[in-house]
Amino acid sequence: MSKTDQEDGERVGSSPTHISDPKLAWEARRALTWAGVIGLVALSAFMARSLLIVFGGMVIAAMIDGGSRLLGRVLPIGRGWRVSIVIAGVFAFMVAVAVYAGSTIAQEAAELPEIVREQVSNALQWARANGFQVDGQNVQGIASQLASGVGTVTKALTGVLGGLTSVVLMIFLGIYIALEPRLYERGLAWILPEEQRENFFITTSRMAHALRHLLGGRLLGMVVEGIFTWAMLAAYGVPMATLLGLLTGLLAFIPNIGAVLSGVLMVLVGFSGGTDMGLYTIFVYFTVQTIDGYILIPLIAKRTVDLAPALVLSAQLIMGVLFGILGLALADPLMAMIKVALERRSEQYDAAHKAQEEAEADA
């Protein structure tokens, strides 16, 4: 070694950022790694809502892509044209609902919170008359909160939700991703190491397949539940049949919790018209949920990710507390994506383990 090299080595060794002890250097690298992980977790928590909006855009893109694929079975045209037809059809439907049913739904939405308060008060009086000890202030507070929540939901149906920035961003993100999904997929794969790209493409392909079928099933359930509820309520003359059908259909997107919320609203409105009407709304609720639970959900589960109800409900509770109604609506698709990723990881581990056993057997 030359004198110059020796001097350079001494200068490096004396640097305050250089750790000559290998064990101490390893501990320092481990500490730096943990600090980086904690920093990424903190950054993710800070950006969680933005990341959730991006994921919502992916969910919308999956629905658009699924619609274009269905359309491709009957229309042999380019994918861009099919995506445009799906987007145009969705916007045309929204405009038609706003134009032809907007005033009726808005009027019914304004009346619904008051009906909720009145029925809760009636239930309170019945409980007291039958010897139940109920704190009136607490019940009235719950009724006010429930009515306020109902008012929020129904305002969303009459156009307020459409003006929210988050929803607009998700819609535009979904449209952009649906138009050029491969562009974004290749962009994400490019930042990964080359040996991991094949696994990335396999995993994302399975995720997209599962998401399309999951959301397709959700949309089918929404349409069936909404139409059946509206038709059965309107046939008996239940007030607000149109609004209740629309609410039932929209809340069907949120499994478990959505069905309970729509059922409570339906029964409260039904009993406002008398005991017979209230009992009929209970019959309607159980009929619709039976069709959904014993016909639609088993058919959907056969072609998509079958998630345990307790797991979905737990995820909804956590996401709902953290991010409100947006997290509640996206909890189910998010759990489906996580399950697909874990299944793919398990598949890779099993393949590697099998290859190792075969190599040891050959040796």
TARARA-V229970 format. One record per pair of residues at least 4 apart in sequence whose C-alpha atoms are under 6 Angstrom apart, sorted by the first residue. I is the first residue (numbers start at 1). J is the second residue. D is the distance in whole Angstrom. If there is no record, write none. Layout:
# TARARA-V229970
i=I j=J d=D
i=I j=J d=D
This chain:
# TARARA-V229970
i=19 j=25 d=6
i=40 j=44 d=6
i=44 j=48 d=5
i=53 j=170 d=6
i=56 j=170 d=6
i=57 j=170 d=4
i=57 j=173 d=5
i=57 j=174 d=4
i=58 j=174 d=6
i=60 j=174 d=5
i=61 j=65 d=6
i=61 j=174 d=4
i=61 j=177 d=6
i=61 j=178 d=5
i=62 j=66 d=6
i=62 j=212 d=5
i=65 j=178 d=6
i=66 j=212 d=6
i=68 j=82 d=5
i=68 j=83 d=5
i=71 j=75 d=6
i=72 j=76 d=6
i=85 j=89 d=6
i=96 j=100 d=6
i=97 j=101 d=5
i=98 j=102 d=4
i=102 j=106 d=6
i=105 j=109 d=6
i=105 j=243 d=6
i=106 j=158 d=6
i=108 j=240 d=6
i=109 j=154 d=5
i=113 j=147 d=4
i=113 j=151 d=6
i=116 j=147 d=6
i=117 j=143 d=6
i=127 j=132 d=5
i=128 j=132 d=5
i=136 j=140 d=6
i=144 j=148 d=6
i=151 j=155 d=6
i=155 j=160 d=6
i=156 j=160 d=5
i=156 j=161 d=4
i=169 j=173 d=6
i=170 j=174 d=6
i=174 j=178 d=6
i=177 j=181 d=5
i=182 j=186 d=6
i=189 j=197 d=6
i=201 j=205 d=6
i=207 j=211 d=6
i=207 j=337 d=6
i=210 j=214 d=6
i=210 j=304 d=5
i=211 j=215 d=6
i=212 j=216 d=6
i=213 j=304 d=6
i=214 j=304 d=6
i=217 j=300 d=6
i=218 j=253 d=6
i=221 j=225 d=6
i=222 j=226 d=6
i=222 j=249 d=4
i=222 j=252 d=5
i=223 j=249 d=6
i=224 j=228 d=6
i=225 j=229 d=6
i=225 j=249 d=6
i=226 j=245 d=5
i=226 j=246 d=6
i=226 j=248 d=5
i=226 j=249 d=4
i=229 j=233 d=6
i=229 j=245 d=5
i=230 j=234 d=6
i=230 j=241 d=5
i=230 j=242 d=6
i=230 j=245 d=4
i=233 j=238 d=5
i=233 j=241 d=5
i=234 j=238 d=6
i=234 j=241 d=5
i=241 j=245 d=6
i=244 j=248 d=6
i=247 j=251 d=6
i=248 j=262 d=5
i=251 j=258 d=4
i=252 j=258 d=5
i=254 j=258 d=5
i=254 j=329 d=6
i=263 j=285 d=6
i=267 j=278 d=6
i=267 j=281 d=6
i=270 j=277 d=5
i=270 j=278 d=4
i=270 j=281 d=6
i=271 j=275 d=6
i=271 j=278 d=4
i=273 j=277 d=6
i=286 j=290 d=6
i=289 j=293 d=6
i=290 j=294 d=6
i=291 j=295 d=5
i=292 j=296 d=5
i=292 j=297 d=6
i=293 j=297 d=5
i=297 j=301 d=6
i=301 j=306 d=5
i=315 j=319 d=6
i=315 j=331 d=6
i=316 j=320 d=6
i=316 j=328 d=5
i=316 j=331 d=5
i=319 j=323 d=6
i=319 j=327 d=5
i=319 j=328 d=6
i=320 j=324 d=4
i=320 j=325 d=6
i=320 j=327 d=5
i=320 j=328 d=5
i=323 j=327 d=5
i=327 j=331 d=6
